Amino acid sequence: MTPDFVVGFAKHSIELTLMLSLPMVGIGLIVGVVVSIIQAATQIQEMTLSFIPKILAIFLALLLSFPWLMDKMITFTKELILNIPNIVG
């Protein structure tokens, strides 16, 4: 294992992690901003009003993006397992 391989592998892993978390984080951000705007307009400052919609939206985003997430993770794992002889040797 060369230092270039380790850096490349770490970079690919971090990019994949960020790409896989993007749908949930993006939906959470959008729903949080919308709920905050509604709370500011109505002057209702209840904590559960911002918490529950975000959880539901993130859960829905996870359900909808799950096949894509699994495909990406399985592809990454399959490539890693198939390249073990090249990595060790």
C-alpha positions as a printed Julia matrix, in Angstrom:
89×3 Matrix{Float64}:
   0.0    0.0    0.0
   1.46   3.26  -1.08
   0.69   6.62   0.5
  -0.99   7.68  -2.75
  -3.37   4.73  -2.52
  -4.25   5.48   1.1
  -4.93   9.14   0.34
  -6.99   8.24  -2.74
  -8.96   5.63  -0.82
  -9.64   8.06   2.04
 -10.7   10.76  -0.43
 -13.07   8.38  -2.22
 -14.53   7.2    1.1
 -15.16  10.74   2.35
 -16.71  11.77  -0.97
 -19.01   8.75  -0.89
 -20.02   9.46   2.71
 -20.85  13.07   1.89
 -22.77  12.07  -1.23
 -24.8    9.48   0.7
 -25.69  11.9    3.49
 -26.61  14.76   1.14
 -30.3   13.86   0.54
 -31.13  13.66   4.25
 -29.12  16.72   5.25
 -30.52  18.76   2.35
 -34.12  17.84   3.12
 -33.57  18.55   6.81
 -32.13  21.96   5.97
 -34.97  22.88   3.63
 -37.68  21.75   6.05
 -35.93  23.52   8.93
 -35.82  26.81   7.04
 -39.48  26.53   5.98
 -40.61  25.73   9.53
 -38.49  28.59  10.91
 -40.09  31.03   8.46
 -43.56  29.82   9.46
 -42.65  30.11  13.14
 -41.33  33.63  12.64
 -44.44  34.67  10.71
 -46.85  33.24  13.27
 -44.66  33.99  16.31
 -45.16  30.45  17.6
 -41.9   29.34  19.2
 -42.64  25.71  20.06
 -39.64  23.37  19.83
 -41.66  20.36  18.68
 -42.94  22.34  15.69
 -39.45  22.37  14.22
 -38.39  18.93  15.42
 -41.23  16.67  14.27
 -41.5   17.9   10.63
 -37.73  17.55  10.18
 -37.74  13.99  11.49
 -40.65  13.03   9.26
 -39.07  14.66   6.2
 -35.69  13.04   6.8
 -37.36   9.65   7.28
 -39.28  10.1    4.02
 -36.08  11.15   2.21
 -34.33   8.08   3.59
 -37.12   5.82   2.37
 -37.13   7.36  -1.1
 -33.36   7.4   -1.53
 -32.7    4.0    0.09
 -32.37   2.01  -3.18
 -29.84   4.54  -4.51
 -27.95   4.55  -1.2
 -27.74   0.77  -1.12
 -26.6    0.62  -4.74
 -23.76   3.06  -4.03
 -22.69   1.24  -0.85
 -22.84  -2.21  -2.46
 -20.84  -1.0   -5.48
 -18.17   0.56  -3.22
 -17.94  -2.57  -1.06
 -17.83  -4.89  -4.07
 -15.01  -2.87  -5.67
 -13.11  -2.84  -2.38
 -13.42  -6.62  -1.89
 -12.47  -7.37  -5.5
  -9.38  -5.15  -5.21
  -8.04  -6.74  -2.01
  -5.39  -8.77  -3.9
  -4.18  -5.56  -5.61
  -4.14  -3.67  -2.32
  -2.24  -6.3   -0.34
   0.15  -7.29  -3.11
